[in-house]
Amino acid sequence: MSIGMSQQQKRDFDEKGFIILEDFLTRAELDRLLAAVDEVADEVREAQGLGPDDPFAVRNALSRHEAFLDLVDHPRMLPLVVDAIGWNIQIRTTHLDYRPPYPETVRPGTLGVGDGADQERGYRNLSWHPDLASDALFMAPSLDGRLPFMEIKVFYVLSDLSEGQSGNLWMVPGSHLRSPNELRENGRQVDSDEAMELRLKPGAAVVWRTAVWHCVGPNLSERTRKIMHIGYHYRWLRPTDYISQDQDLIERSGPVRKQLLGALASGGDPLGAESQFHPSSQYWLTKSDDDLPLRAWAEERGVGREGFFNAL
Ligand SMILES: O=C(O)CCC(=O)C(=O)O
């Protein structure tokens, strides 16, 4: 049962690994986000001593501005998120990327290989990669070498990326079905006819499987690239951006937001009622519906309660 995605979008999400939603954000939402980016950019520059032409990235961006926080449970996006990955989820990362035009002296390397002056200067994510496949994480995640389905991201385009070479996100459609070793063994080269440069206007959103091979192209335009990725993964995994979110933030959040922020709203022992002799993480076998309100939220919208197994 689908609550947000059309049948075609479901097929695209499974086969290509992503769906594109043009004009997803309203003008008012976009303006609010762009004002937030400017505010946060000033803070980052001040704190890190950066100049106006320096690129930067902010993680756990949700803690920096209410406009970013409001993206985590965006009412029109949440149904698509639940269709894509289910309700037993939390935020893994909230990532703001700010990338002014390259200075003339910085020559980009080969797309997706990261062999240029831009890589040396610290421009990020220039090499083709799926997320969660670095040497320190999954080298051999499964018998067929493919990455298990662990997470999705929603990519929000805030600045104009409708022309190429503007710091666009590139993807290889369908590559989530291939082994990351293939990419590693061929020196991170991808045939140009397999790669797709996402040329998107401000306000577009992309729901994508992070196992899709992706990279960021150089910004040779005259505009600053401003984008956000909101990453959702299962509650039994550990987030990258936080161990626990700020208590004040949790307390002023509604039930679904609390869950997404990785909190247990019931306030019980995170290792369950018998934690002394039978510890049982409530992120695994969740006993209280209060800790998993997104489930009831999804059921109200028609997603069934049926499960395959009752025990681990
Ligand atoms: O900046 C981007 O759009 C891509 C970010 C990325 O590749 C990553 O965080 O893994």
The ligand as a MOL file (V3000), in Angstrom:
LIG
                    3D

  0  0  0     0  0            999 V3000
M  V30 BEGIN CTAB
M  V30 COUNTS 10 9 0 0 0
M  V30 BEGIN ATOM
M  V30 1 O 26.8590 17.2570 -1.8150 0
M  V30 2 C 26.1830 16.3830 -2.3560 0
M  V30 3 O 25.1860 16.6210 -3.0410 0
M  V30 4 C 26.5630 14.9230 -2.2160 0
M  V30 5 C 26.9920 14.5650 -0.8590 0
M  V30 6 C 27.5270 13.1820 -0.8090 0
M  V30 7 O 27.9080 12.6020 -1.7860 0
M  V30 8 C 27.5990 12.5090 0.4720 0
M  V30 9 O 27.3940 13.1290 1.5270 0
M  V30 10 O 27.8580 11.2950 0.4570 0
M  V30 END ATOM
M  V30 BEGIN BOND
M  V30 1 2 1 2
M  V30 2 1 2 3
M  V30 3 1 2 4
M  V30 4 1 4 5
M  V30 5 1 5 6
M  V30 6 2 6 7
M  V30 7 1 6 8
M  V30 8 2 8 9
M  V30 9 1 8 10
M  V30 END BOND
M  V30 END CTAB
M  END
